[in-house]
Amino acid sequence: LYDRVSGGLSLEVADPDAATLTIPHRTNYFTVYWVRNGRGAFRADDARHPFAASCLLFFTPYQAVRLEPDGGLRVTAVR
């Protein structure tokens, strides 16, 4: 799928390095993280919630997000 305006991809599926997800970040698009392996907690804005595989985590644009894994973590991101 391509963005008709910019010509770039309008949908991206990637397996980001879990270490990069531990740094607080904001995006200007909706994001879904499919936690395939691992457990821990995620921070969305000021809230902290536990998670464990296998689950989906949904985030809205401009939401401050950070994952706090308890050990190894495997995540697939859909943006």
N, C-alpha and C positions, 0 to 999 in steps of 0.2 A: 504494500500500500504506500502510495506517495502523496505528499502534500501538494495539491495543485498550485498553490501560491508560490512556495519556495522551491518545489521540486525535490525536497528532501524526504526522507522516510517519515511517514506519519505513525508508524508502529515499529517498535524495536523490542526484540527479545534477546536478552543477553545474560550471561552468567558472570556477574561482577565479582571481583575479589572481595571476600568478606571483610578484609581489613579496611577497605575503602568505605564500607558502610558503617563503620564505627565512628567515623568523623561526622559531626553534625552537618547536614546539607539541606538545601531547599532547591526545588525545581519548579519550572513553570508549566508542568504537565502532570496528569494523573499517573500514578505508579502503583503497580501491584507486585509485591514480592511473594514468590512461591518458596516457602522454606521447605527444602527437600530433606535436609538432614540437620540436626542440631537443635539446640534450645537456648533460651536466654530471655532477654527483655528488650522491648523497643521503646524509644521515647518519641512521642509525637507532640510537638509544642511542649507544654509543661507536664503532660501526663506520662506515666510509665506503666507498661503492661507486659506481663509474661507471655511467652509464646513457646511452642514446641512443634517439631515437625510431625506431621505434614500439615501445613496450614497456609492460608493466604493472608497477607497483610495489605490493606488498601490505604493509599495516601493521596491527599488532594494537592493541587498546585499551591506552592508557596508555604506548605506546611514544613516546619523544622522537624527533620527525621534523623534518628540515630539508632543503630542496633547495638546491643550489649550482649554478645554471645557468651555462653558458658562452655567454652571449648570450641571444637571444630564446627563450622557452619557452611552449608551449601545452599545457595539462594539463586533462583532464576528471576530476573526482573523483566516485567512487561511494562513498557512506557509508551 
